[in-house]
Amino acid sequence: MSNYDESTTERYDVSPILQSRYFVLPASAAIVGVFIGAVRGSRIASLRFLAENAHRPPKTIRGWYLYNKTKNYKRMAAGLKSGGKDAAKLGVTALVWVGIEDGLGRCGTPWDDLKEVGAGVGTAGAFSGVYRLPWRTGSRALLLGSMIGGGMGFLRWAREYLRRAVDSRGPDSNDSDSNDSVG
């Protein structure tokens, strides 16, 4: 006696509940965060190593080899550590954006049109609260979030407008244009 009924072959599909965008956006933000963090972290570690060892430069060939080897190991370690931190930060920020956008989309008609702006303002507000930004900097973050959200909303509107324009032309409109130019 199990809970699994072998007579039904229907598989459960979560695509009506969760769209692929909700997985792709945070994952791609995390990947971008890895690269940004790795570059920044390794550069800072390289400069730190140079500053810490500037008073005693190596004098032999073996010394220069060990100096560069140690510097490169420290750069790689710091790059991986910083890349992981930045990946987590950007991934969570994108997850907050997607969560707010999806929540506003599920609220209904008046909120569905402003879901991108709401996601931008909500993410900026959450960011300001987590990092305890001063009032002036927090207001700038909210303004930037509303501008980015407005830009995303405009892109969604433009995509829908162009899709409706293409659908209204019909499938045979391109064929009639090419036949007119032949005769």
Contacts in CASP RR format, 6 or more apart in sequence:
PFRMAT RR
TARGET T0000
AUTHOR 0000-0000-0000
METHOD contacts of the structure
MODEL  1
MSNYDESTTERYDVSPILQSRYFVLPASAAIVGVFIGAVRGSRIASLRFL
AENAHRPPKTIRGWYLYNKTKNYKRMAAGLKSGGKDAAKLGVTALVWVGI
EDGLGRCGTPWDDLKEVGAGVGTAGAFSGVYRLPWRTGSRALLLGSMIGG
GMGFLRWAREYLRRAVDSRGPDSNDSDSNDSVG
21 98 0 8 1.000
22 98 0 8 1.000
22 99 0 8 1.000
22 102 0 8 1.000
25 94 0 8 1.000
25 97 0 8 1.000
25 98 0 8 1.000
26 91 0 8 1.000
26 92 0 8 1.000
26 94 0 8 1.000
26 95 0 8 1.000
26 98 0 8 1.000
27 91 0 8 1.000
28 94 0 8 1.000
29 90 0 8 1.000
29 91 0 8 1.000
29 93 0 8 1.000
29 94 0 8 1.000
30 87 0 8 1.000
30 88 0 8 1.000
30 90 0 8 1.000
30 91 0 8 1.000
30 94 0 8 1.000
31 87 0 8 1.000
32 90 0 8 1.000
33 83 0 8 1.000
33 84 0 8 1.000
33 86 0 8 1.000
33 87 0 8 1.000
33 89 0 8 1.000
33 90 0 8 1.000
33 91 0 8 1.000
34 83 0 8 1.000
34 84 0 8 1.000
34 86 0 8 1.000
34 87 0 8 1.000
35 83 0 8 1.000
36 83 0 8 1.000
36 86 0 8 1.000
36 90 0 8 1.000
37 79 0 8 1.000
37 82 0 8 1.000
37 83 0 8 1.000
37 84 0 8 1.000
37 85 0 8 1.000
37 86 0 8 1.000
37 87 0 8 1.000
38 79 0 8 1.000
38 80 0 8 1.000
38 82 0 8 1.000
38 83 0 8 1.000
39 79 0 8 1.000
40 79 0 8 1.000
40 82 0 8 1.000
40 86 0 8 1.000
41 75 0 8 1.000
41 78 0 8 1.000
41 79 0 8 1.000
41 81 0 8 1.000
41 82 0 8 1.000
41 83 0 8 1.000
42 75 0 8 1.000
42 76 0 8 1.000
42 78 0 8 1.000
42 79 0 8 1.000
42 82 0 8 1.000
44 78 0 8 1.000
44 82 0 8 1.000
45 74 0 8 1.000
45 75 0 8 1.000
45 77 0 8 1.000
45 78 0 8 1.000
45 79 0 8 1.000
46 71 0 8 1.000
46 74 0 8 1.000
46 75 0 8 1.000
49 70 0 8 1.000
49 71 0 8 1.000
49 74 0 8 1.000
49 75 0 8 1.000
50 71 0 8 1.000
53 67 0 8 1.000
57 67 0 8 1.000
58 64 0 8 1.000
58 66 0 8 1.000
58 67 0 8 1.000
93 123 0 8 1.000
93 127 0 8 1.000
96 122 0 8 1.000
96 123 0 8 1.000
96 126 0 8 1.000
97 119 0 8 1.000
97 120 0 8 1.000
97 123 0 8 1.000
98 119 0 8 1.000
99 119 0 8 1.000
100 115 0 8 1.000
100 118 0 8 1.000
100 119 0 8 1.000
100 120 0 8 1.000
100 122 0 8 1.000
100 123 0 8 1.000
101 115 0 8 1.000
101 116 0 8 1.000
101 118 0 8 1.000
101 119 0 8 1.000
102 115 0 8 1.000
103 115 0 8 1.000
104 111 0 8 1.000
104 112 0 8 1.000
104 114 0 8 1.000
104 115 0 8 1.000
104 118 0 8 1.000
104 119 0 8 1.000
105 111 0 8 1.000
105 112 0 8 1.000
105 115 0 8 1.000
116 149 0 8 1.000
116 150 0 8 1.000
116 151 0 8 1.000
116 152 0 8 1.000
116 153 0 8 1.000
116 156 0 8 1.000
117 146 0 8 1.000
117 149 0 8 1.000
117 150 0 8 1.000
117 153 0 8 1.000
118 146 0 8 1.000
118 149 0 8 1.000
119 149 0 8 1.000
119 152 0 8 1.000
120 145 0 8 1.000
120 146 0 8 1.000
120 148 0 8 1.000
120 149 0 8 1.000
121 142 0 8 1.000
121 145 0 8 1.000
121 146 0 8 1.000
121 149 0 8 1.000
122 145 0 8 1.000
123 145 0 8 1.000
124 138 0 8 1.000
124 141 0 8 1.000
124 142 0 8 1.000
124 144 0 8 1.000
124 145 0 8 1.000
124 146 0 8 1.000
125 138 0 8 1.000
125 141 0 8 1.000
125 142 0 8 1.000
127 133 0 8 1.000
127 141 0 8 1.000
128 137 0 8 1.000
128 138 0 8 1.000
128 141 0 8 1.000
128 142 0 8 1.000
133 141 0 8 1.000
END
